[in-house]
C-alpha cells in the first residue's frame, strides 16, 4: 500500500499536469511542414450538412420545449400561486357564505393536484431539454475536424 501512497502524494504535489494541448498539436504540425504547403490546407474537411440540419432541428425543438415549459409554469402560478391573482388564493380568501367557499371546499384539492401534475410535466420537459443539450454538445464535439497528417 505504501507504493501507491507515495505515487499518489507525488501526483498531488506536482505543480502542473503534463497533458498535450491542441495548441501544441498545431505548433508541432507547423514545425513539421517543409514550407511549401500552408498549414491551413490540412483543414479541408467540409461541414457535414446532416449535422447542421440536425443541429437546426434540435434548436427548433429546444425553443418549442422552452416555450411550453414557460406557459405551463405560468399556468401553475395561475392555478396555485401565492399571488392575489391565483385561483387557489382567491378561493382561500372567499367569504364563508359565498359560493366561492363551496367551490373551495370541493375543488381546492383538485386544483392543487392539477398544479402538482403540471409541475411534474414541466420538470420532465426540462429533463428532455437537458438531454438534448448534452446530445448537441456531444454531436458538436464529434463533428469537429481534426488535423491529420
C-alpha positions, 0 to 999 in steps of 0.5 A: 500500500505504501507504493501507491501512497507515495505515487499518489502524494507525488501526483498531488504535489506536482505543480502542473499536469503534463497533458498535450494541448491542441495548441501544441498539436498545431505548433508541432504540425507547423514545425513539421511542414517543409514550407511549401504547403500552408498549414491551413490546407490540412483543414479541408474537411467540409461541414457535414450538412446532416449535422447542421440540419440536425443541429437546426432541428434540435434548436427548433425543438429546444425553443418549442420545449422552452416555450411550453415549459414557460406557459405551463409554469405560468399556468401553475402560478395561475392555478396555485400561486401565492399571488392575489391573482391565483385561483387557489388564493382567491378561493382561500380568501372567499367569504364563508357564505359565498359560493366561492367557499363551496367551490373551495371546499370541493375543488381546492384539492383538485386544483392543487393536484392539477398544479402538482401534475403540471409541475411534474410535466414541466420538470420532465420537459426540462429533463428532455431539454437537458438531454438534448443539450448534452446530445448537441454538445456531444454531436458538436464535439464529434463533428469537429475536424481534426488535423491529420497528417 
